[in-house]
Amino acid sequence: MKSLGIGLIGTGFMGKAHALAFGAAKAVMGDVPDSHLAVLCDTPADKAAQMADQFGFAHATDDWKSLVASPDVDIVSITTPNTLHFDMAIAAIKAGKHVYCEKPLALTLDQAREMRDTARAAGVKTMVGYNYIKNPAFTHACRLVQSGEIGNIVHFRGWVDEDYQADPSLPWTWRAKLSDAGLGALGDLGCHLVSMAYGLVGPIESLIADMQTVHATRPLADGTGRANVENEDTASALVRFANGVQGSLSTSRSAWGRKNRLAWEVHGTKGMICFDQERMNELQIYRNTGDTSQQGFTTILTGPEHPPYGQFCPAPGHQLGFNDLKVIEATALLRAIRDKHAAYPDFDHAYEFEKTIHAIALSARNGLRVSLSDL
């Protein structure tokens, strides 16, 4: 097949991650369709030109609509603030482009549903940036669970904590505004935890939840006053999975000292498995077999036995990083386009993940248990 042209919108943290991922996918993974960095969009135009040169894109523009319309672009990567995802994705899909969109899909569940349905109808391939579930440690944990290594699953406990909004003196940004960010800690962090819970235990059936805004206002960056924080800093939920397993999910963007503690425990009748993204190359597993005086947690360091780790490094314990997970993600999309199958997670999967965070917000507002089938 022809080389696939990449169009990237946005050049921040995620924009750079996407550019690096597409640039490295074939070199790392080998059996990947050819792609090239075709068009980059950012504003103003001089910044777009500078970043296109830095990232290695052939062309630059400050007009995302021209990028979407460009015949040189086959895949549109969207790494903009949340409020822009919907319009950009819908336009790209209607132009016949494949779409790689960062999470969350959109500000509202209705918008996310329309994105899903539009992609289905167009037959294009989509990918959503839930890259933590591409971690070889996580996929190995899923295999261990599915093989019955820790018996029947009885409970899931997960939490995701960061401290990027813990300091009350930090200035107000778009992340605090419902019309720009949508949900707060749930949309930024909690959805990642949900994606892991789904992979390990399955879909969530219902939940009851609470949430809070820790810092009700923040100073404006220009020093002219303060503005309201319109979304949540923390959220917690008691969940019931469709298979009957119960669990809990907790999310905070105001947890001092936590940088990316995306962590969980999955409990079974024969043991348990633990993971913490801050130590992303390790799993802890406990098996209740053998002499009780010698039972304890075993540390599994990821290595070539946990694919696709070996594509990056032939030596166990040498560690993968965040951007390596984006390479795995981009590879999955490129192969899905070539092989004409769904990528994972695509808009369908992301919509199911994001139903949970919107259910948490709804339950927190009305104080009632929410069934996801009602959304």
LINKA-V535168 format. One record per helix or strand of 3 or more residues. SS is the DSSP state (2 for helix, 1 for strand). FROM is the first residue (numbers start at 1). TO is the last residue. If there is no record, write none. Layout:
{{SS;FROM;TO} {SS;FROM;TO}}
//
This chain:
{{1;4;9} {2;13;29} {1;35;41} {2;45;55} {1;59;61} {2;64;69} {1;75;78} {2;82;94} {1;98;101} {2;109;122} {1;126;128} {2;131;134} {2;136;146} {1;153;161} {2;174;176} {2;178;181} {2;185;200} {1;204;212} {1;217;219} {1;226;228} {1;234;241} {1;246;252} {1;261;268} {1;271;276} {2;277;279} {1;282;287} {2;292;294} {1;298;301} {2;309;312} {2;322;339} {2;347;366} {2;372;374}}
//
